[in-house]
Amino acid sequence: MKNSKKQKILIIGAGYVGLSNAIIFKDYYDVYIYDSNKTKIDLIRENKSPLNCLEFINFFDDQAPDFKVLDELNNLSNFKFCIICISTNYINKENKFDDKNIINLIIQILKHNNKIHFVIRSTISVGFCSQLIQKINYDRISFVPEFLRENSAIDDSLKPNRFVIGSLPRYFKKLVDLFHVVIKSDVPVIRCDHTTAESIKLFSNAYLALRVAFFNEVDSFALSYQLDSYNLISGISLDTRIGNFYNNPSFGYGGYCLPKDIQQINSEFKKINLNSIFKSVHLSNNYRAKFLCNYILNKGINNIGIYRLNMKVSSGNIRNSATIKLLKLILDIKPSVKLFIYEPIISNLNEIKIKGNILLVNNLELLNKNVDIIIANRIDKEIKKFRNKIFSRDLFGIS
């Protein structure tokens, strides 16, 4: 039931997480969204998706969002909650996530509203919240991790498979009430301290990376011994203790979340002087790219096509793509190779920052005509007709 007088909620960050939260809350609260990227704010104001992602594009095409935008962080006295959904990159030199922007935002907002409750949904280091609370002497800070997949962020937000609330006990009810729209009767709710919630987030992604690395190693083994990788992986996965998910081989895990979360979990184990299986996961992911690079180049081909640089079918994101990592390795080992890339979401090669004998093509027929092999991390209906030239480890997509 909608409130007659809606609470004002501020969401900071117009990425996948922030926009998903704005969408699920829009019918229940007076939602405002802020992002330091003014282009994103202007697009939202024009009822256009700030993300090149089909589910958000469709949402903005279908309806005008019932949330407002802020150009500046001021006049915040009437807001009850601030949900922080900004990116946190991993800093290799410091072995931690870059949390400075979160800290600065909280300190800035407290100058305008010293009663607001902060709900952090960005990925953060283990122990971040408790240390921050002690540092600034303000305890209305909670961590509610998100577990969203890139191409189904809205649906995953509306239908979570569990809900984790990391907070001081006296704020649990307040947060359950805030998220009542998605906490249905069949959704398990974990109420825990901040550090446990932070660990749940990191270990969840670390396990997914572990599965990706495991099945990629199985596939590398199959290629080396000329085994039927499809049957091998299917036979393993039919064991109900293992399961038939996250088992489709690829060029390696990439994207924004898994690589940095694996690095962070490794640094957490290093702090307590414990060896960790996740260090091997990171190494395995690098070995996978090198193995496939050598496997392709050993075929003695000189003209290679690349079909899509994105991480997933229908994804508009190429950031830290496993395919880009692979083609960089190819060019490092064999600079003379000629690459033809088909990727509709980029307009020039500066966007991928790779130097070499590379040509962007905007036509699949042209791609097929000029190359001896087409490398595709994932298969969709567009490329299937060229299956005689395709090299992919997408075993379940190409069948």
C-alpha positions as a Python dict, from the first residue, in 0.01 Angstrom:
ca = {
    (1, 'M'): (0, 0, 0),
    (2, 'K'): (142, 339, -98),
    (3, 'N'): (206, 599, 168),
    (4, 'S'): (-19, 905, 159),
    (5, 'K'): (281, 1117, 255),
    (6, 'K'): (591, 963, 108),
    (7, 'Q'): (928, 965, 279),
    (8, 'K'): (1206, 1138, 88),
    (9, 'I'): (1491, 909, -14),
    (10, 'L'): (1815, 1013, -176),
    (11, 'I'): (1999, 766, -402),
    (12, 'I'): (2356, 850, -493),
    (13, 'G'): (2486, 682, -808),
    (14, 'A'): (2297, 632, -1135),
    (15, 'G'): (2460, 303, -1229),
    (16, 'Y'): (2302, -42, -1233),
    (17, 'V'): (2253, -56, -857),
    (18, 'G'): (2137, 302, -806),
    (19, 'L'): (1891, 301, -1094),
    (20, 'S'): (1752, -38, -989),
    (21, 'N'): (1692, 96, -639),
    (22, 'A'): (1526, 409, -774),
    (23, 'I'): (1295, 196, -986),
    (24, 'I'): (1188, -40, -706),
    (25, 'F'): (1129, 249, -465),
    (26, 'K'): (958, 492, -701),
    (27, 'D'): (600, 388, -617),
    (28, 'Y'): (655, 390, -243),
    (29, 'Y'): (881, 685, -167),
    (30, 'D'): (964, 1030, -291),
    (31, 'V'): (1284, 929, -468),
    (32, 'Y'): (1565, 1164, -570),
    (33, 'I'): (1876, 1049, -754),
    (34, 'Y'): (2215, 1220, -774),
    (35, 'D'): (2525, 1136, -975),
    (36, 'S'): (2848, 1331, -1016),
    (37, 'N'): (2825, 1251, -1389),
    (38, 'K'): (2607, 1534, -1516),
    (39, 'T'): (2545, 1359, -1847),
    (40, 'K'): (2367, 1078, -1664),
    (41, 'I'): (2152, 1325, -1470),
    (42, 'D'): (2059, 1512, -1788),
    (43, 'L'): (1958, 1187, -1960),
    (44, 'I'): (1736, 1086, -1668),
    (45, 'R'): (1577, 1429, -1671),
    (46, 'E'): (1497, 1373, -2040),
    (47, 'N'): (1346, 1032, -1957),
    (48, 'K'): (1634, 848, -2125),
    (49, 'S'): (1842, 564, -1986),
    (50, 'P'): (2189, 675, -1872),
    (51, 'L'): (2307, 316, -1923),
    (52, 'N'): (2357, 137, -2252),
    (53, 'C'): (2171, -165, -2121),
    (54, 'L'): (1858, -312, -2278),
    (55, 'E'): (1654, -357, -1960),
    (56, 'F'): (1701, 7, -1857),
    (57, 'I'): (1649, 136, -2212),
    (58, 'N'): (1320, -56, -2224),
    (59, 'F'): (1216, 79, -1885),
    (60, 'F'): (1270, 441, -1986),
    (61, 'D'): (1099, 378, -2321),
    (62, 'D'): (793, 228, -2152),
    (63, 'Q'): (733, 483, -1879),
    (64, 'A'): (842, 816, -1741),
    (65, 'P'): (1030, 749, -1415),
    (66, 'D'): (860, 863, -1097),
    (67, 'F'): (1183, 986, -946),
    (68, 'K'): (1351, 1323, -951),
    (69, 'V'): (1712, 1424, -1001),
    (70, 'L'): (1942, 1650, -803),
    (71, 'D'): (2217, 1860, -960),
    (72, 'E'): (2380, 1941, -627),
    (73, 'L'): (2389, 1787, -281),
    (74, 'N'): (2223, 2061, -79),
    (75, 'N'): (1881, 2125, 81),
    (76, 'L'): (1886, 1773, 221),
    (77, 'S'): (1725, 1834, 560),
    (78, 'N'): (1403, 1644, 484),
    (79, 'F'): (1557, 1323, 359),
    (80, 'K'): (1516, 1015, 581),
    (81, 'F'): (1754, 782, 399),
    (82, 'C'): (2054, 813, 170),
    (83, 'I'): (2131, 501, -33),
    (84, 'I'): (2489, 504, -161),
    (85, 'C'): (2545, 310, -484),
    (86, 'I'): (2866, 455, -627),
    (87, 'S'): (3151, 259, -784),
    (88, 'T'): (3447, 156, -571),
    (89, 'N'): (3751, 65, -776),
    (90, 'Y'): (4023, -156, -634),
    (91, 'I'): (4353, 19, -550),
    (92, 'N'): (4637, -229, -602),
    (93, 'K'): (4896, -26, -412),
    (94, 'E'): (4673, -7, -103),
    (95, 'N'): (4518, -356, -136),
    (96, 'K'): (4172, -215, -77),
    (97, 'F'): (3868, -63, -241),
    (98, 'D'): (3873, 310, -303),
    (99, 'D'): (3627, 420, -36),
    (100, 'K'): (3729, 786, -19),
    (101, 'N'): (3427, 904, -220),
    (102, 'I'): (3188, 724, 14),
    (103, 'I'): (3350, 879, 320),
    (104, 'N'): (3353, 1227, 164),
    (105, 'L'): (2986, 1196, 61),
    (106, 'I'): (2877, 1094, 410),
    (107, 'I'): (3070, 1377, 574),
    (108, 'Q'): (2930, 1626, 320),
    (109, 'I'): (2570, 1514, 365),
    (110, 'L'): (2592, 1518, 744),
    (111, 'K'): (2659, 1893, 722),
    (112, 'H'): (2307, 1930, 578),
    (113, 'N'): (2130, 1655, 772),
    (114, 'N'): (2265, 1502, 1093),
    (115, 'K'): (1979, 1254, 1136),
    (116, 'I'): (1980, 1085, 797),
    (117, 'H'): (2037, 709, 778),
    (118, 'F'): (2301, 597, 528),
    (119, 'V'): (2251, 265, 350),
    (120, 'I'): (2565, 161, 163),
    (121, 'R'): (2510, -72, -132),
    (122, 'S'): (2849, -15, -293),
    (123, 'T'): (3106, -293, -256),
    (124, 'I'): (3335, -209, 34),
    (125, 'S'): (3625, -363, 223),
    (126, 'V'): (3567, -588, 522),
    (127, 'G'): (3552, -372, 835),
    (128, 'F'): (3482, -47, 650),
    (129, 'C'): (3153, 40, 822),
    (130, 'S'): (3263, -26, 1179),
    (131, 'Q'): (3582, 174, 1125),
    (132, 'L'): (3388, 462, 969),
    (133, 'I'): (3132, 469, 1251),
    (134, 'Q'): (3411, 492, 1504),
    (135, 'K'): (3600, 752, 1302),
    (136, 'I'): (3313, 998, 1254),
    (137, 'N'): (3116, 906, 1569),
    (138, 'Y'): (2792, 847, 1378),
    (139, 'D'): (2618, 510, 1384),
    (140, 'R'): (2327, 550, 1142),
    (141, 'I'): (2522, 371, 877),
    (142, 'S'): (2420, 29, 743),
    (143, 'F'): (2548, -202, 474),
    (144, 'V'): (2290, -380, 258),
    (145, 'P'): (2480, -565, -17),
    (146, 'E'): (2333, -613, -362),
    (147, 'F'): (2359, -934, -563),
    (148, 'L'): (2258, -814, -907),
    (149, 'R'): (2336, -957, -1247),
    (150, 'E'): (2413, -700, -1515),
    (151, 'N'): (2135, -785, -1760),
    (152, 'S'): (1866, -846, -1501),
    (153, 'A'): (1942, -586, -1234),
    (154, 'I'): (1583, -460, -1211),
    (155, 'D'): (1433, -808, -1189),
    (156, 'D'): (1698, -919, -937),
    (157, 'S'): (1621, -611, -727),
    (158, 'L'): (1249, -686, -728),
    (159, 'K'): (1295, -1059, -663),
    (160, 'P'): (1600, -1112, -441),
    (161, 'N'): (1686, -1467, -337),
    (162, 'R'): (1800, -1339, 2),
    (163, 'F'): (1828, -1007, 177),
    (164, 'V'): (2126, -919, 396),
    (165, 'I'): (2114, -632, 646),
    (166, 'G'): (2440, -535, 812),
    (167, 'S'): (2364, -286, 1086),
    (168, 'L'): (2339, -218, 1456),
    (169, 'P'): (2046, -425, 1593),
    (170, 'R'): (1840, -119, 1684),
    (171, 'Y'): (1815, -27, 1314),
    (172, 'F'): (1709, -368, 1176),
    (173, 'K'): (1335, -298, 1183),
    (174, 'K'): (1385, 43, 1026),
    (175, 'L'): (1570, -115, 734),
    (176, 'V'): (1323, -399, 691),
    (177, 'D'): (1048, -137, 672),
    (178, 'L'): (1248, 62, 416),
    (179, 'F'): (1293, -239, 189),
    (180, 'H'): (946, -386, 252),
    (181, 'V'): (867, -368, -119),
    (182, 'V'): (1121, -643, -197),
    (183, 'I'): (1129, -837, 129),
    (184, 'K'): (846, -1080, 64),
    (185, 'S'): (740, -1358, 300),
    (186, 'D'): (948, -1618, 112),
    (187, 'V'): (1269, -1411, 104),
    (188, 'P'): (1518, -1511, 377),
    (189, 'V'): (1648, -1208, 569),
    (190, 'I'): (1991, -1222, 730),
    (191, 'R'): (2028, -970, 1011),
    (192, 'C'): (2392, -935, 1107),
    (193, 'D'): (2667, -693, 1198),
    (194, 'H'): (2831, -476, 936),
    (195, 'T'): (3144, -686, 895),
    (196, 'T'): (2952, -1010, 842),
    (197, 'A'): (2742, -844, 572),
    (198, 'E'): (3055, -709, 402),
    (199, 'S'): (3204, -1060, 410),
    (200, 'I'): (2888, -1219, 268),
    (201, 'K'): (2911, -990, -33),
    (202, 'L'): (3278, -1060, -99),
    (203, 'F'): (3263, -1436, -45),
    (204, 'S'): (2953, -1468, -265),
    (205, 'N'): (3132, -1312, -561),
    (206, 'A'): (3452, -1499, -478),
    (207, 'Y'): (3267, -1831, -500),
    (208, 'L'): (3118, -1738, -837),
    (209, 'A'): (3466, -1652, -964),
    (210, 'L'): (3586, -1985, -826),
    (211, 'R'): (3321, -2173, -1025),
    (212, 'V'): (3407, -1984, -1342),
    (213, 'A'): (3777, -2066, -1296),
    (214, 'F'): (3702, -2431, -1214),
    (215, 'F'): (3497, -2503, -1524),
    (216, 'N'): (3737, -2307, -1743),
    (217, 'E'): (4016, -2532, -1615),
    (218, 'V'): (3806, -2839, -1692),
    (219, 'D'): (3758, -2704, -2044),
    (220, 'S'): (4131, -2633, -2085),
    (221, 'F'): (4199, -2991, -1974),
    (222, 'A'): (3949, -3121, -2229),
    (223, 'L'): (4105, -2918, -2510),
    (224, 'S'): (4452, -3041, -2416),
    (225, 'Y'): (4345, -3408, -2417),
    (226, 'Q'): (4103, -3367, -2709),
    (227, 'L'): (3806, -3468, -2496),
    (228, 'D'): (3442, -3375, -2547),
    (229, 'S'): (3422, -3079, -2311),
    (230, 'Y'): (3044, -3057, -2338),
    (231, 'N'): (2994, -3411, -2215),
    (232, 'L'): (3265, -3379, -1954),
    (233, 'I'): (3114, -3068, -1795),
    (234, 'S'): (2759, -3199, -1828),
    (235, 'G'): (2860, -3519, -1652),
    (236, 'I'): (3017, -3326, -1366),
    (237, 'S'): (2732, -3078, -1332),
    (238, 'L'): (2454, -3338, -1315),
    (239, 'D'): (2575, -3423, -967),
    (240, 'T'): (2321, -3234, -756),
    (241, 'R'): (2594, -3146, -505),
    (242, 'I'): (2769, -2951, -782),
    (243, 'G'): (2480, -2819, -988),
    (244, 'N'): (2421, -2707, -1342),
    (245, 'F'): (2496, -2335, -1307),
    (246, 'Y'): (2794, -2107, -1371),
    (247, 'N'): (2946, -2400, -1557),
    (248, 'N'): (2959, -2269, -1915),
    (249, 'P'): (3324, -2215, -2014),
    (250, 'S'): (3440, -1873, -2127),
    (251, 'F'): (3753, -1674, -2196),
    (252, 'G'): (3771, -1604, -1822),
    (253, 'Y'): (3580, -1392, -1577),
    (254, 'G'): (3602, -1020, -1634),
    (255, 'G'): (3371, -727, -1596),
    (256, 'Y'): (3362, -492, -1301),
    (257, 'C'): (3282, -704, -994),
    (258, 'L'): (3452, -1042, -990),
    (259, 'P'): (3814, -934, -1062),
    (260, 'K'): (3822, -666, -795),
    (261, 'D'): (3635, -877, -539),
    (262, 'I'): (3883, -1162, -582),
    (263, 'Q'): (4168, -916, -528),
    (264, 'Q'): (4000, -781, -216),
    (265, 'I'): (3931, -1124, -66),
    (266, 'N'): (4296, -1216, -124),
    (267, 'S'): (4409, -903, 58),
    (268, 'E'): (4179, -988, 352),
    (269, 'F'): (4342, -1330, 388),
    (270, 'K'): (4686, -1174, 358),
    (271, 'K'): (4608, -948, 655),
    (272, 'I'): (4558, -1251, 879),
    (273, 'N'): (4852, -1447, 733),
    (274, 'L'): (4638, -1727, 589),
    (275, 'N'): (4684, -1888, 251),
    (276, 'S'): (4371, -1881, 41),
    (277, 'I'): (4229, -2081, -248),
    (278, 'F'): (4122, -1751, -404),
    (279, 'K'): (4482, -1657, -485),
    (280, 'S'): (4481, -1958, -717),
    (281, 'V'): (4152, -1840, -869),
    (282, 'H'): (4315, -1513, -974),
    (283, 'L'): (4614, -1699, -1123),
    (284, 'S'): (4387, -1951, -1295),
    (285, 'N'): (4194, -1673, -1466),
    (286, 'N'): (4517, -1531, -1607),
    (287, 'Y'): (4641, -1874, -1718),
    (288, 'R'): (4311, -1937, -1895),
    (289, 'A'): (4358, -1633, -2119),
    (290, 'K'): (4717, -1733, -2198),
    (291, 'F'): (4615, -2094, -2272),
    (292, 'L'): (4343, -1986, -2517),
    (293, 'C'): (4573, -1730, -2679),
    (294, 'N'): (4835, -1997, -2753),
    (295, 'Y'): (4566, -2244, -2860),
    (296, 'I'): (4436, -1998, -3120),
    (297, 'L'): (4777, -1883, -3245),
    (298, 'N'): (4900, -2242, -3282),
    (299, 'K'): (4650, -2275, -3565),
    (300, 'G'): (4885, -2055, -3770),
    (301, 'I'): (4624, -1800, -3874),
    (302, 'N'): (4692, -1433, -3947),
    (303, 'N'): (4348, -1280, -3993),
    (304, 'I'): (4133, -1306, -3682),
    (305, 'G'): (3781, -1178, -3632),
    (306, 'I'): (3647, -1075, -3294),
    (307, 'Y'): (3271, -1092, -3245),
    (308, 'R'): (3169, -858, -2963),
    (309, 'L'): (3378, -732, -2673),
    (310, 'N'): (3098, -730, -2419),
    (311, 'M'): (3086, -965, -2124),
    (312, 'K'): (2741, -1109, -2186),
    (313, 'V'): (2487, -1142, -2465),
    (314, 'S'): (2286, -815, -2487),
    (315, 'S'): (2526, -638, -2251),
    (316, 'G'): (2627, -281, -2322),
    (317, 'N'): (2936, -305, -2104),
    (318, 'I'): (3288, -384, -2225),
    (319, 'R'): (3473, -271, -1912),
    (320, 'N'): (3747, -521, -1816),
    (321, 'S'): (3616, -759, -2079),
    (322, 'A'): (3775, -1104, -2095),
    (323, 'T'): (3772, -1079, -2476),
    (324, 'I'): (3973, -756, -2468),
    (325, 'K'): (4223, -924, -2236),
    (326, 'L'): (4253, -1212, -2482),
    (327, 'L'): (4306, -998, -2790),
    (328, 'K'): (4571, -793, -2607),
    (329, 'L'): (4759, -1115, -2538),
    (330, 'I'): (4726, -1219, -2902),
    (331, 'L'): (4879, -890, -3017),
    (332, 'D'): (5157, -912, -2756),
    (333, 'I'): (5260, -1258, -2871),
    (334, 'K'): (5204, -1205, -3243),
    (335, 'P'): (5201, -832, -3332),
    (336, 'S'): (5177, -912, -3704),
    (337, 'V'): (4830, -1064, -3670),
    (338, 'K'): (4545, -864, -3824),
    (339, 'L'): (4232, -825, -3611),
    (340, 'F'): (3886, -738, -3739),
    (341, 'I'): (3650, -639, -3458),
    (342, 'Y'): (3273, -631, -3478),
    (343, 'E'): (3138, -437, -3181),
    (344, 'P'): (2834, -208, -3241),
    (345, 'I'): (2861, -33, -2903),
    (346, 'I'): (3193, 135, -2982),
    (347, 'S'): (3262, 388, -3257),
    (348, 'N'): (3643, 397, -3254),
    (349, 'L'): (3939, 200, -3125),
    (350, 'N'): (4034, 468, -2872),
    (351, 'E'): (3753, 334, -2655),
    (352, 'I'): (3939, 9, -2597),
    (353, 'K'): (4290, 158, -2585),
    (354, 'I'): (4461, -115, -2785),
    (355, 'K'): (4730, -57, -3046),
    (356, 'G'): (4794, -293, -3333),
    (357, 'N'): (4680, -393, -3678),
    (358, 'I'): (4311, -362, -3592),
    (359, 'L'): (4011, -268, -3800),
    (360, 'L'): (3658, -203, -3677),
    (361, 'V'): (3390, -348, -3903),
    (362, 'N'): (3018, -279, -3883),
    (363, 'N'): (2900, -570, -4096),
    (364, 'L'): (2909, -939, -4009),
    (365, 'E'): (2936, -1044, -4371),
    (366, 'L'): (3246, -827, -4403),
    (367, 'L'): (3386, -978, -4086),
    (368, 'N'): (3333, -1330, -4215),
    (369, 'K'): (3481, -1247, -4555),
    (370, 'N'): (3810, -1111, -4420),
    (371, 'V'): (3903, -1361, -4150),
    (372, 'D'): (4002, -1724, -4105),
    (373, 'I'): (3854, -1755, -3758),
    (374, 'I'): (3594, -1564, -3555),
    (375, 'I'): (3654, -1549, -3181),
    (376, 'A'): (3335, -1514, -2978),
    (377, 'N'): (3319, -1534, -2600),
    (378, 'R'): (2942, -1580, -2616),
    (379, 'I'): (2719, -1697, -2898),
    (380, 'D'): (2394, -1534, -3005),
    (381, 'K'): (2164, -1580, -3305),
    (382, 'E'): (2349, -1317, -3510),
    (383, 'I'): (2675, -1507, -3524),
    (384, 'K'): (2547, -1866, -3529),
    (385, 'K'): (2519, -1874, -3909),
    (386, 'F'): (2899, -1843, -3927),
    (387, 'R'): (2953, -2138, -3695),
    (388, 'N'): (3204, -2303, -3931),
    (389, 'K'): (3451, -2022, -3851),
    (390, 'I'): (3364, -1963, -3486),
    (391, 'F'): (3604, -2031, -3203),
    (392, 'S'): (3415, -2012, -2877),
    (393, 'R'): (3404, -2198, -2548),
    (394, 'D'): (3036, -2113, -2507),
    (395, 'L'): (2948, -2482, -2511),
    (396, 'F'): (2587, -2442, -2409),
    (397, 'G'): (2522, -2139, -2630),
    (398, 'I'): (2656, -2282, -2954),
    (399, 'S'): (2475, -2618, -2933),
}
